[in-house]
Amino acid sequence: MKDQHSTHLIQLAIATLFISASGALGKFIDMPTPVVVWWRSILGAIFLLGFCVYKKFNLKIDSRQDALAIFSSGLLMGGHWLFYFYALKLSNVAIGMLSLFVFPIFTAFLEPLFIKVKFDPIYILLGIMVLIGMYILAPEFSLENTHFQGILFGLLSALCYAVRNIISKKLTNNYNATSIMLYQTSILTVILFPVLFFMDTSNIVSQYPYILLLALVVTALGHTLLVNSLKHFSVSTASIINSVQPIFGIIIAFIFLNEIPTANTYLGGSLILLTVVIESVRSRNK
């Protein structure tokens, strides 16, 4: 049992590493955010469809209720990606990623409303720790400050991400994780298709290697592994463990974008990420 738990934690860590690259890629890719998200969605959907066909997964949706849940999760994933990339553009990779990672706290409070999971009071303490970390992280509470704007977009992204993960967990009871990601990316591809007619897409020629990395490594592989991990952990536990992403993301941004975090980023980020260690130990002992 402990060995299986370790295996699932390793798989979740790999998903985390892959998804962590989204920060540097989102900041670096030089195209309008909705266009980037559309390319990410359609290429991710193509990769996922090929894998589903190869594995002969059943892609039939069983009921209208499931179809509505899948559609809602696709829209929420779109909101998560759009708000997140705007957060990265307005601030930097460190602030964008750390503000997004309030989502475990949103998850902990929302999960009992959607799924028959007992609320654990420890999440109140973890939530307070994260909020203090966010307070330290914010340079100033002014809407004119682009870094503060980035934090607000990061929080909106976190809310969308939390609810999407909760819905996805319910779907994993009846559907394969890869097929769920295929549904979500396909929905987003259709919804965002009109942006190609009024936004500049000419840079795709020079940006396609980075778009391919974003679509294949981050989206198709990373998010599928993340959704699959929801079979083995509660959404709250998986979310908080997944919060190690900013560490990887900040390191990647330092190496490739030469972004150096401030002292407040280190302090606030450390407090936020301390929740990862606490929840990892707790989940190990369950």
QUIVENMO-V557063 format. One record per pair of residues at least 12 apart in sequence whose C-alpha atoms are under 6 Angstrom apart, sorted by the first residue. I is the first residue (numbers start at 1). J is the second residue. Records with the same first field share a line. If there is no record, write none. Layout:
I->J / J
//
This chain:
15->222 / 225 / 226
16->242 / 245
18->218 / 222
19->218 / 222
20->245 / 248 / 249
21->249
23->93
24->253
26->85
27->88 / 89
38->189 / 192
40->215
41->185 / 189
42->189
43->215
44->215 / 216 / 219 / 220
45->182 / 185 / 186
48->182
73->164
74->184 / 187
76->160 / 164
80->157 / 160 / 161
83->153 / 157
84->154 / 157
87->150 / 153 / 154
90->146 / 150
91->147 / 150
94->250
96->154
97->246
98->246
99->151 / 154 / 155
100->154 / 155 / 158
101->243
103->158 / 159 / 162
104->236 / 239 / 240
105->127
107->162 / 236
108->236
130->272
133->268 / 271 / 272
136->264 / 268
137->264 / 265 / 268
169->230
177->224 / 227 / 228
178->224
240->276
241->276
//
